[in-house]
Amino acid sequence: MWHLIKHFSTITRHRHKVIYHCFKCGILWQGLKHDLSKYSPAEFLAGAKFYLGDRSPTEAERRANGYSSAWMHHKGRNKHHFEYWTDYNIKTRRMEAVEMPLKYVKEMFCDRVAAGKIYLGDKYTCDNPIDYFENGNAKTCMHPKTAALLEGWLRMLQKDGEKKTFAYIRSLK
């Protein structure tokens, strides 16, 4: 029961932080719809069962099962995840990354910043989102234009801070 409450609290605090960031980026409606699938039984029950507190419960689910059913459900319903944007390329006959529309890259940025704040708490700095990006494999899995756009915003955040970065992102149409 305790994990149900803790998981609910974590995903709700994260979602509220994303809503606030999306508002600052000019995409409030997307923020209001952000991650609603996490409250569905397919994602919520697994999240509570594998709750970790300091990182995504999908990591623990992967360790236990070899895959995360909650993550597969989530990425297929939420367009702010680059993993959603893959399709079969008829020329190469392979699954490949597709360039993300700007509004979803904006939401992805907001999501990454909010996740750092929720999971790191007082230890969060504007360096964390770019560090996470550089130490993961997302850059090599995203469409090159999407990766370059996100990386540029994360570097701006690191160098210039939130106020300037959110204002710049908001100005993009």
Backbone as a ProteinNet text record, in pm:
[ID]
protein_1_A
[PRIMARY]
MWHLIKHFSTITRHRHKVIYHCFKCGILWQGLKHDLSKYSPAEFLAGAKFYLGDRSPTEAERRANGYSSAWMHHKGRNKHHFEYWTDYNIKTRRMEAVEMPLKYVKEMFCDRVAAGKIYLGDKYTCDNPIDYFENGNAKTCMHPKTAALLEGWLRMLQKDGEKKTFAYIRSLK
[TERTIARY]
82	0	86.4	195.8	283.5	340.2	377.4	431.9	327.3	201.6	94.7	90	95.9	88.3	213.5	329.7	455.6	463.8	425.2	428.9	331.3	210.8	111	165	224.4	280.6	391.7	480.7	592.8	544.5	457	413	327.8	255.3	172.7	259.4	357.8	449.1	524	567.8	636.8	543.7	422.7	327.4	298.7	282.1	256.3	375.7	495.8	616.2	620.7	586.6	583	477.1	361.4	256	309.1	375.8	431.1	534.7	623	724.7	660.6	561	491.7	423.9	367.1	308.7	415.7	534.6	643.3	692.6	671	711.4	598.5	480.7	370.1	289.6	298.2	223.7	144	69.6	-4.5	-94.8	-168.8	-261.7	-188.5	-70.3	7.9	48.7	85.2	121.4	6.5	-113.6	-230.4	-259	-223.6	-245.8	-125.5	-16	110.2	98	143	158	31.3	-84.9	-207.5	-211.7	-142.8	-141.5	-74.5	6	70.4	-30.2	-151.6	-256.2	-341.7	-314.8	-388.9	-338.8	-422.7	-377.9	-251.7	-239.2	-123.3	8.4	8.1	130.5	137.1	24.8	27.6	60.1	-1.5	20.9	165.4	222.3	363.3	453.1	419.2	498.5	500.2	386.5	378.8	453.4	437.6	503.8	655.8	707.5	852.1	904.1	829.6	865.8	1007.6	1087.7	1224.9	1244.4	1172.7	1181.4	1278.4	1395	1496.9	1520.2	1442.3	1450.2	1326.2	1313.5	1193.4	1178.1	1056.8	1034.1	1047.7	1049	1066.3	1202.4	1301.8	1433.6	1422.7	1351.3	1334.5	1249.6	1148.1	1065	1147.6	1236.6	1324.6	1417.3	1472.6	1561.1	1485.3	1362	1283.8	1231.9	1188.3	1119.3	1195.3	1300.2	1372.2	1317.3	1209.9	1147.1	1051.7	1003.3	906.7	776.8	675.8	545.3	487.3	513.8	464	526.6	657.4	725.4	674.1	655.9	606.2	466.5	384.1	252.2	266.9	354.6	372	426.1	532.3	596.4	507.4	415.5	325.3	206.9	193.3	78.8	117.4	245.9	292	394.2	351.3	429.6	549.6	565.3	683.2	803.4	788.1	899.6	951.6	1081	1138.1	1114.4	1099.5	1076.2	942.8	850.2	721.3	744.6	844.4	868.1	965.3	925	998	899.1	949.5	862.7	948.4	880.8	947.2	984.6	1112.1	1160.5	1157.5	1077.4	1062.3	1188.9	1276.5	1401.9	1503.4	1520.3	1621.1	1564.9	1430.7	1361.5	1396.2	1409.6	1441	1353.3	1339.8	1276.9	1377.9	1333.5	1423.8	1354.4	1435.4	1383.1	1326.5	1217.5	1151.2	1166.4	1184.1	1196.3	1067.9	1083.7	968.9	917.3	786	731.3	777.6	794.4	848.3	773.4	640.5	564.4	594.8	628.9	660.8	805	894	1030.6	1026.4	942.5	925.4	879.7	780.2	728.6	834.5	912.7	1020	1121.8	1156.3	1247.8	1190	1065	999.1	998.4	972.8	968.8	1105.4	1210.1	1344.5	1387.7	1357.5	1393.3	1314.5	1185.6	1101.7	1146.8	1181.9	1226.6	1351.8	1444.5	1564.8	1531.3	1440	1401.9	1332.8	1247.6	1173.7	1266.5	1346.7	1431.1	1554	1607	1727	1696.7	1577.9	1539.7	1635.3	1683.4	1772.6	1907.3	1942	2069.9	2063.7	1944.2	1926.9	1998.4	2066	2120.4	2088.4	2108.8	2083.4	2184.5	2283.1	2377.4	2320	2228.9	2180.7	2113.3	2023.7	1958.8	2055.8	2155.4	2250.8	2341.8	2378.4	2460.8	2387.7	2259.3	2178.1	2169.6	2149.5	2141.8	2273.6	2384.7	2515.3	2554.8	2510.8	2549	2454.4	2345.5	2251.2	2271.6	2184.3	2196	2088.4	2012	1901.5	1949.8	2062.3	2113.6	2132.3	2178.8	2203.8	2076.3	1970.7	1845.1	1744	1763.3	1671.7	1707.5	1611.5	1642.2	1748.5	1849.6	1957.9	1911	1808.8	1759.7	1691	1617.9	1553.5	1659.1	1759.3	1866	1941.8	1970.7	2044.2	1961.4	1832.9	1745.9	1740.2	1713.2	1706	1839.7	1947.4	2079.9	2109.1	2072.8	2093.4	2019.5	1894.8	1817.4	1875.7	1922	1981.5	2111.5	2188.7	2311.2	2277.7	2173.6	2129.7	2086.1	2011.7	1969.2	2090.8	2189.4	2310.9	2384.7	2393.6	2472.5	2395	2267.9	2191.6	2080.6	2049.5	1946	1806.1	1713.6	1575.4	1502.8	1510.8	1430.5	1456	1581.3	1616.1	1579.6	1605.5	1579.8	1430.6	1349.5	1205.3	1148.8	1197.6	1150.7	1187.5	1308	1350.8	1263.1	1242.5	1160.7	1018.7	964.6	829.4	820.5	928.5	926.3	925.9	961.4	968.8	830	801.5	670.5	687.2
-120	0	126.4	123.6	240.2	277.5	175.7	203.9	266.4	229.9	292	442.5	478.8	620.7	695.2	636.6	701.4	717	613.1	620.6	726.9	727	827.7	968.2	987.7	1118.3	1159.2	1066.7	1097.5	1133.7	1052.6	1081.6	1208.7	1236.1	1356.8	1481.5	1477	1591.3	1616.7	1509.4	1521.9	1585.9	1534.9	1586.5	1734.8	1774	1915.5	2003.4	1952.8	2027.5	2041.2	1935.1	1941.6	2041.6	2040.3	2136.1	2278.8	2308.4	2441.4	2476.2	2382.7	2407.5	2424.9	2345	2358.2	2494.6	2541.2	2675.3	2778	2765	2858.9	2849.7	2735.3	2715.7	2744.7	2781.1	2814.9	2696.9	2583	2463.6	2407.8	2493.3	2453.8	2333.6	2330.7	2219.5	2085.6	2081.9	1958.1	1922.7	2024.5	1999.8	1939.6	1988.7	1936.7	1790.9	1749.1	1610.4	1520.2	1580.1	1507.9	1385.3	1272.9	1148.5	1097.2	1129	1076.4	924.3	863.3	717	653.5	730.5	675	639.5	692.8	661.7	542.6	489.7	372.2	248.5	146.4	25.4	-36.2	-35	-97	-33.8	95.1	162.9	183.7	221	256.1	136.8	23.6	-92.9	-141.8	-144.3	-183	-78.8	48.7	154.7	145.1	112.9	97.5	-28	-136	-261.5	-247.1	-176	-163.5	-25	43.1	178.1	181.2	279.3	296	427	530	657.3	756.2	708.3	800.9	785.8	701.8	683.9	606.7	593.7	531.6	385.6	345.9	205.8	111.1	164	76.1	6.5	69.2	4.5	-124.2	-120	-238.6	-343.8	-299.4	-395	-466.3	-393	-454.5	-558.6	-523.4	-618.3	-745.4	-729.8	-845.7	-930.4	-864.1	-936.1	-942.7	-864.7	-859.4	-753.3	-690.1	-582.8	-509.7	-395.3	-321.1	-305.9	-376.9	-364.6	-225.1	-164.5	-29.1	70.4	55.7	146.9	127.5	3.9	-20	39.5	30.6	92.4	244.2	299.5	444.4	507.1	451.1	513.4	507.4	415.3	403.4	499.1	571.5	660.9	806.2	832.8	965.6	1017.6	1112.8	1160.7	1246.1	1277.2	1352.3	1260.9	1133.2	1039.1	1007.7	1023.1	999.4	856.8	764.9	624.6	606.8	696.2	693.1	716	799.1	847	757	633.6	540.9	484.2	455.5	397.5	315	233.3	149.1	235.2	233.7	307.7	212.4	245.6	154.8	145	245.6	240.4	147.9	161	80.9	-50.2	-59.4	-176.9	-201.5	-90.4	-96.9	1.8	-23.1	74.5	185.2	310.9	424	538	622.9	740.8	838.8	903.2	1004.6	1136.8	1245.3	1375.9	1410.6	1456.6	1490.1	1630.5	1649.6	1785.1	1871.5	1999.5	2093.3	2089.1	2083.6	2088.9	1969.9	1855.3	1739.4	1744.5	1807.2	1826.3	1923	2025	2117.7	2041.9	1956.8	1879.7	1784.2	1723.1	1633.2	1709.3	1829.7	1913.2	1937.4	1978.9	2004.4	1880.2	1765.9	1638.5	1605.1	1623.4	1591.2	1682.2	1809.8	1903.5	1869.3	1844.2	1810.9	1680.4	1581.3	1453.3	1473	1551.7	1579.5	1644.5	1739.5	1810	1716.8	1629.9	1539.9	1432.7	1369.3	1260.1	1307.6	1425.7	1474.5	1569.6	1626.9	1716.8	1834.4	1858.7	1971.7	1960.8	1843.8	1824.2	1866.3	1897	1934.3	2065.7	2066.9	2190.2	2189.8	2301.6	2309.3	2229.3	2170.2	2079.9	1939.2	1900.3	1761.9	1715.7	1795	1744.3	1716.9	1803.9	1777.8	1661.3	1648.2	1534.2	1403.2	1399.5	1279.2	1246.5	1349	1331.5	1276.7	1333.4	1291.3	1151.6	1111.3	980.9	868.3	902.4	800.8	772.6	692.6	659.3	727.4	817.1	881	952.4	1018.6	1096.9	1009.6	888.6	800.3	731.8	735.1	670.5	767.4	896.1	997.8	1032.9	1091.3	1149.9	1257.2	1267.8	1364.9	1508.9	1552.9	1690.5	1707.9	1608.1	1613.2	1615.5	1529.1	1523.5	1656.1	1715.3	1842.2	1954.2	1957.1	2059	2046.3	1925.8	1902.9	1934	1887.4	1911.9	2061.9	2137	2281.4	2348.4	2306.9	2364.9	2325.7	2200.6	2155.8	2230.8	2259.1	2337.8	2482.6	2537.1	2672.4	2677.9	2577.4	2569.9	2570.2	2489.9	2480.5	2615.3	2681.6	2805.3	2928.4	2938.6	3062.2	3052.2	2932.7	2915.9	2899.9	2875.5	2846	2962.8	3079.5	3191.6	3219.8	3231.4	3260.8	3143.8	3021	2903.3	2883.5	2891.4	2876.4	2987.6	3109.5	3220.8	3196.8	3145.9	3117.7	3008	2900	2788.3	2836.8	2919.4	2973.6	3054.2	3121.5	3207.3	3127.5	3000.8	2917.4	2871.1	2883.8	2839.8	2734
0	0	0	76	85.4	-51.3	-131.5	-264.8	-356.7	-340.2	-419.2	-393.4	-267.8	-229.8	-275.7	-251.6	-290.8	-442.4	-516.8	-662.9	-713.2	-659.6	-698.5	-671.8	-557.9	-523	-619.6	-651.1	-741.6	-881	-938.7	-1075.8	-1080.4	-974.5	-972	-955.4	-866.8	-852.1	-982.8	-1048	-1176.9	-1280.6	-1289	-1387.7	-1363.9	-1240.5	-1209.9	-1246.5	-1227.2	-1266.5	-1418.9	-1490.9	-1637.3	-1683.4	-1621	-1657.8	-1645	-1535.3	-1512.9	-1620.1	-1649.7	-1753.2	-1890.8	-1921.3	-2050.1	-2061.2	-1952.6	-1951.6	-1988.2	-1929.1	-1956.4	-2101.1	-2164	-2304.4	-2402.8	-2352.5	-2440.1	-2490.9	-2422.1	-2463.8	-2345.6	-2280.7	-2160.3	-2183.9	-2294.9	-2320.3	-2320.9	-2382	-2379.4	-2237.5	-2161.6	-2022.7	-1943.9	-1968.1	-1896.5	-1932	-2051.6	-2096.4	-2066.9	-2021.1	-2005.5	-1914.2	-1963.6	-1887.2	-1819.8	-1873	-1812.2	-1814.8	-1910.6	-1917.5	-1795.5	-1722	-1601.9	-1492.9	-1504.2	-1407	-1450.7	-1569.8	-1617.4	-1542.4	-1527.2	-1457.1	-1517.1	-1649.2	-1714.5	-1671	-1644.7	-1603	-1451.9	-1392.1	-1250.2	-1161.4	-1185.8	-1099.4	-1106.9	-1227.6	-1241.3	-1175.5	-1191.8	-1130.2	-978.9	-920.5	-775.1	-729.5	-802.4	-765.5	-768.6	-867.3	-884.8	-842.1	-759.1	-715.1	-656.5	-701.4	-652.6	-576.6	-613.9	-544.2	-603.9	-646.6	-698.5	-848.9	-914	-1059	-1104	-1233.4	-1288.6	-1244.6	-1207.3	-1171.5	-1290.3	-1411.9	-1527.7	-1524.4	-1461.3	-1448.3	-1367.2	-1255.6	-1171.8	-1242.4	-1315.9	-1389.5	-1496.7	-1562.5	-1663.1	-1599	-1482.2	-1413.2	-1375.6	-1333.4	-1288.8	-1404.6	-1513.1	-1620.8	-1753.1	-1765.1	-1891.8	-1986	-1948.3	-2026	-1932	-1976	-1896.5	-1975.4	-1933.6	-2000.2	-1979	-1863.7	-1837.7	-1934.9	-1959.7	-2052.6	-2194.7	-2236.1	-2371.9	-2389.5	-2287.7	-2292	-2299.6	-2216.5	-2205.7	-2333.8	-2386.9	-2504.3	-2627.9	-2632.1	-2746.2	-2741.3	-2630.9	-2613.8	-2588.4	-2576.8	-2538.4	-2638.9	-2719.9	-2833.5	-2794.5	-2667.1	-2623.7	-2599.4	-2621.8	-2611.5	-2752.1	-2770.3	-2903.2	-2949.2	-2856.7	-2893.2	-2966.1	-2943.5	-3015.4	-3164.7	-3195.9	-3332.4	-3408.3	-3428	-3514.1	-3613.9	-3731.2	-3832.4	-3928.2	-4002.9	-4102.4	-4222.8	-4259.4	-4376	-4495.5	-4595.9	-4710.5	-4794.2	-4787.3	-4862.8	-4797	-4664.8	-4594.8	-4541	-4536.1	-4482.7	-4335.4	-4261.9	-4119	-4043.7	-3914.9	-3826.9	-3803.2	-3818.6	-3802.8	-3730.3	-3670.5	-3602.3	-3704.9	-3666.2	-3747.4	-3672.8	-3747.7	-3684.1	-3608.2	-3484.5	-3401.2	-3432.9	-3431.5	-3443	-3324.6	-3349.9	-3251.6	-3118.2	-3122.6	-2997.2	-2906.1	-2963.4	-2880.6	-2830.2	-2905.7	-2856.8	-2738	-2747.8	-2635.8	-2510.9	-2527.7	-2413.4	-2360	-2448.8	-2406.3	-2320.9	-2362.7	-2285.4	-2145.5	-2139.9	-2011.2	-1923.2	-1984.1	-1913.7	-1853.5	-1930.8	-1882.9	-1768.6	-1779.6	-1673.2	-1546.2	-1561.2	-1445.7	-1379.7	-1458.6	-1402.2	-1317.2	-1367.4	-1289.2	-1156.6	-1158.5	-1035.8	-936.2	-986.5	-897.1	-839.6	-924.2	-876.5	-798.8	-831.2	-762.9	-647.7	-646.8	-537.7	-524.1	-405.5	-377.4	-448.2	-495.9	-565.1	-711.9	-761.5	-901.8	-933.2	-1049.7	-1106.5	-1255	-1320.2	-1465	-1546.2	-1481.7	-1548.6	-1564.9	-1475.8	-1474.3	-1603.2	-1663.9	-1785.4	-1900.8	-1921.9	-2031	-1994.3	-1867.9	-1825.9	-1850.3	-1815.7	-1837.1	-1986.2	-2066.9	-2212.5	-2267.9	-2225	-2276.5	-2229.9	-2112.5	-2058.5	-2099.6	-2165.6	-2212.5	-2360	-2414.8	-2557.2	-2641.9	-2582	-2653.8	-2779.4	-2770	-2882.8	-3007.1	-2987.2	-3101.5	-3150.8	-3070.4	-3108.6	-3169.3	-3145.5	-3198.1	-3341.4	-3410.1	-3540.1	-3516.5	-3602.7	-3579.4	-3558.9	-3631.2	-3613.7	-3478.1	-3434	-3302.6	-3192.7	-3205.5	-3105.2	-3097.7	-3211.6	-3214.4	-3150.7	-3177.8	-3121	-2968.7	-2919.9	-2776.1	-2709.2	-2767.4	-2709.8	-2701.7	-2804.4	-2802.9	-2688.1	-2664.6	-2554.7	-2419.3	-2408.1	-2281.2	-2252.3	-2356.4	-2338.1	-2302.6	-2363.6	-2329.8	-2183.8	-2140.3	-2000.8	-1908.7	-1942.2	-1861.5	-1855.9	-1968.4	-1979.6	-1932	-1972.9	-1952.1	-1848.3	-1801.7	-1700.1	-1757.3	-1666	-1704.7	-1768.7	-1708.7	-1756.5	-1904.3	-1941.4	-2080.3	-2172.6	-2126.6	-2210.3	-2235.3	-2130.7	-2149.3	-2237.6	-2221.7	-2305.6	-2451.1	-2475.2	-2612.3	-2674.2	-2599.7	-2651.1	-2679.4	-2591.2	-2610.4	-2740	-2777.5	-2896.6	-3027.6	-3021.9	-3142.1	-3183.2	-3311	-3362.4	-3468
[MASK]
+++++++++++++++++++++++++++++++++++++++++++++++++++++++++++++++++++++++++++++++++++++++++++++++++++++++++++++++++++++++++++++++++++++++++++++++++++++++++++++++++++++++++++++

